[in-house]
Amino acid sequence: MKELSFERRIQLLSVAAGLPGSLIALILLWTGDYSSRTAWTLTIFLVLFWLSFAMSLRHRVVFSLQTLSNLLAALREEDFSIRARGARYNDALGEAFSPSMPKASCA
């Protein structure tokens, strides 16, 4: 069996994270006293929002890691003319993108 890629694992984990809440909301919706039209409309909205947030999370994680990979590749090629834009300094990924990163000494 082929191992899942990192992107696919992130996607599956983000879908799985929203599954319990979405499932409970759908059970409450369909067992409640709502018209069929209301139940179908809310079901469609719920599923669309759930899946779009999962895809958005995947995109954010993959884009950040691609940016970090490109920065590391540039450093390996001794190209010090680039910087990561939009880095946040209060989280772990932002610290990796920080221009005040200590320079590694090459021996």
N, C-alpha and C positions, 0 to 999 in steps of 0.2 A: 504494500500500500504506500502510495506517495505521501510524503510529509507535506503538511500545509505550509504555505508561505506565511511570512510575518504579517503581511497585509491582510490575508484571508483570516488569520487568527484574530487580529484586531477587529475585523468586521464581524466575525462570529461572536466574539465576546461582547461587542457593543449591542448586537441584536439580542443576545442572551440576557444582558443586563436589563433591558426594557421588557423582556417577556413576562415576568411575574406580574408587574404592575398593569401591563396591557391586558393580560389574561384575566386578572381580577376585575378590571374595569369593564371588559366585555361580558363577563359572567353577570356582573351586577346590572349592566345595561339590558341584557337579553332576558334576565329573570324579573326585571322590574316592570312596572306598569307603564310602558311606553308604546307609542304606536309603532308599527312596523317601519314606516317611513323615517321616523326619528331614529330608531335603532340602526337602520342601515346607513343613514347619513352620518351618525356619530361613529359607527364602526369604520366607515371609510376614512373619515378624518383621523381617527385614532391610529389606524394602521399606517396611513400616509405620513403622519407626523413622526411616529415611532421609527419607521424605516428611513425617513429623511434625516432624522437626528443621528441614527446609526451610521449612515453614509457620510454625514458631515464629520463625525468623529474620526472615521477612518481617514478621510481626506486630510484633516488637521494633523493627525499623527504622522502619516506618511510624508506629507509636505515638509514638516519640521525635520524629520529624519533625513530626507533628501537634501535639505539645505545644509544640515550638519555634515553630511557625507561630502558634499561639494566643497565646503570650507576645509575639511580635513584633506581632501585631495589637493586643493590649492596649496595648503601648507606643505604637503609632501613634495610638491613641485617647486617649493620656495617662492610662491607667488604671494607676497604679503600686501598686495594692493586692494584686497577685497575685505568687506565687512558684512556681517549679517545685519540686516535691517529689522527693526521692530522687535528687538530682543527685550524681554522683560527681565529685570534684574532681581525679582523676588521669587523666582522658581528655578528648578534644577536645569531645565533646558535653556533658560535665559542666561544662566551663569556660564554654560558651555559656549554660548554665542557672544559672551562679553568680550569687548576689545581689551579689557584689562587682565585677560588671562595671562598667567605667567608663561614666559617663553621657555620651551624645553631646550636644554643644552644638548647639542649634538656632539657626540664623542667620536 
